[in-house]
């Protein structure tokens, strides 16, 4: 639209008094047209809003009915259970988290919640971390422990009759001072609280991994081999072995170690003679022994003890051991043959190469492929005479790692 004031538009020009009526006259027709357009837009917008509302209603109707035909709704129950099972972690036990399966599966919809809660194998694996807190325990921390314990019990009850894989971690809180004498709080604050609760599920234990204080293992020492008919893998770590009392020896003699199905055994931190453990040595395929010896020579796992132990384990595939001293004092005179052992990991705190070489000379390991040596003496620091027992041993391996141990 043309205007006699085109050159002044958009500037700071101040019209003269006689120009004001002229400007007002110019705006009469455009203002009327503008109002007419606004009225038309309002009518159209009202019509559009009505159409949009109708469209949304129809869209919701169609979407709701299309959802009934969704392929996931037509998946057979057994297939859906397999999908749920595939969502579980494969390298560890499940944790109590709403961000991971199986818990998150119950937060998608009510039907999935019903299915997940009714599928026992989804709840057959559990990792429990005992809440850390001050010593002595206060009421708040006790409440947290009881709540965690209640959740764990509910979880495992959902597993029906499935074999169980459970890991319990009760590590000390590094921020807290050293433990002081127990308080007068009631029994739920005892260190064996969680393990005591897990004992009720012992007949269905298949894999158990325990990391806790030595006093907490007392409930485990009361079990018999008949209480754990399905137990295949047992791993035990005590993080306060220096303060161990008779609890360690009591556990070391527990007949739970003599379980009829036990094929994988690992124990770390207990001050007890490993060779006297009541294991079914001849059926073990995986073995890890890292006893806490301290200054007690009776508990030192010498090369001689290791040779004797390996002579009882003809089915071993993997083995990790702490070894001290030579193999000369072994009660086994002949070469010990482990036909299936393919992975060997040795920790020799002193004279690593000499100790391991002395041990390997007493062994025949035709399938050995992976050998790791840890100790204070690195291979590159040893002289030729020290290395000789290692390289001249009858063992053959394709992978060798030597790691300098730092005290």
Protein Blocks (a to p, Z undefined) as FASTA:
>chain_A
ZZfklmmgopabdcdfklmmmmmmmmmmmmmmmmmmmmmmmmmmmmmmmmmmmmmmmmmm
mmmmmmmmgmklmpcfklmmmmmmmmpcfkbccdddfkbcfklmmmmbmmlmmmmmmmmk
lmmcccdddddddddddfklmmmmmmmmmmmmmmmmmnomaccddddddddcfkbccddd
ddfbdfklpmklmmmmmmmmmmmofbdcddddfklmmmmmmpcfklmmmbmbdcdddfbl
mlpcfklmmmmmpcklmgfklcbdcdehiacdfklpccdfklpcbdcddddfkjafklpc
cfklmmmmmmmmmmbfbdcdddedjfklpcbfbdcddfklmbdcdddfbhkllmmmmmmm
mpccfkbcbdcdddfbdfklpcfklmmmmmmpmbdcfbdcdddddZZ
